[in-house]
Amino acid sequence: MPQRPSHHLRLALATATAVALTGGLLVCSAATASAAGSVRQYKADFNGDGYGDVAFAAPYAKVGGKGMAGYVAVVYGSSTGLNPAKRTVVSQNTAGVPGTAEAEDSFGEALAVADLNGDGYTDLAVGAPGEDVGSDVDGGSVTVLWGSAAGIKNGTSVKDPAPTAHDNWGKLLTAGDFNGDGKADLAVGTGSSHVYMIRGRFTTAGVTGTAQKINLPENAEYGADAMKAGDTNGDKKADLVLTYRIDDTSDASGSWSKGVAYMGASSGLDTAMSRPLNGGTSIALGDIDGDGYDEIALGNVFTKEDDHTGTLGGQVVVIRGSAGGPINGDAPMAELTQDSTGVPGTDEANDGFGGSVSIADTNGDGYGELAIGVVFEDIGSAEDTGATVLMNGSSSGVSRTGGRTFSQATTGVPGTAESMDYFGSDVLLSDVNKDGRADFTIAAGFENEGVGAVTALLSSADGVGTSNSRSFGPGTFGLSRTYGAFGTGLLG
């Protein structure tokens, strides 16, 4: 059995990010979310055939002999679900894509989907935060890969509005119509204490709307950790949710996490209407209680907010949406650990509960289910094999009945529960077979010692099941089975 890595290294691998802990740095990939509110998260249909597609990355894969250069992949949906035989793989060595695959670019470390040029096909925005831009080491880049009847092809760079103000342009990405003008906008994270909202529409010639700089409420030396968009107040303008870490000398790790929501407005994101939130390492937005307002799920793999030591198994806090926006306060919709009523499993040290989260309706009842990655869950003698938890939605919020767990030890789920697979490093609820119910796609970012793999489960009127499930990795695509974190950043 391979040597069990430290907790913080396990977090890095589970979230498929380049995490360093010098000075309290935590670089965390944007978590996946799917919303059922009045402004639905953009559906990924890159080839316009009506079936939902799934995009992900292998940001640490070797490309053209360059370590950690990275690539992205799209698997297209069909009447029988995701079809690994129908796919597109793109790197910076692909014809029509700007740049060149270089060591430590981490192409694909951040992803976002939306129809950015308004042609009816979903486009894929890709961040490469480690890219050197001329003499600017780790300046970072953002590339839009364009959807078409043939799927994604060709690409255009998105200009950094202030390259001297930060590094790691493209560290985080999410899309939303933040000003309600009917055009998709793109939010871009950096390695500094600010992000940018780039107004749409985007063109293949590289023209975009103006950029709005959004400063974090407090200094976060390494920038935002996670970022996602959705509509928490039902005004048909997307809101932007961020988490970030601040220095905290009372905490043994030297830093701690906070969150904030910026409300969408006709002029852009209204920074005067920021809402303080719980912190976390993953974010999802979606309508759990069916009232038309998106809830915010904040996963935190470290521990509860009142005990920062990193010894507990993780937590997910769900904040209710309303006509006035997110309701945080003293009584969130749900505050979940594996010791909570109705949550499968047991709260154990460093389980990684909340390492990833996603929200969408899996059974067609109008309420969004909440999927949670338990990234470091031990099963039998398999350490850190990983698991997922699926909680039902209801008119009152997260239901405490009917919660289920899926892992590679579950009957019908492909594969075997092995040590350090990190099954659940990314989770995605999205409809890939056009039956109106969200299916469940799960990444195991460290399967086969860091190669990575993706498992696809289909849903029915009874919710997620294991019949006709599929699993695939880079070998299925005819690619090298080497370290790369295949499956990072699932979006659909």
Order of alpha helices (4+ residues) and beta strands (2+ residues): alpha-beta-beta-beta-beta-beta-beta-beta-beta-beta-beta-beta-beta-beta-beta-beta-beta-beta-beta-beta-beta-beta-beta-beta-beta-beta-beta-beta-alpha-beta-beta-beta-beta-beta
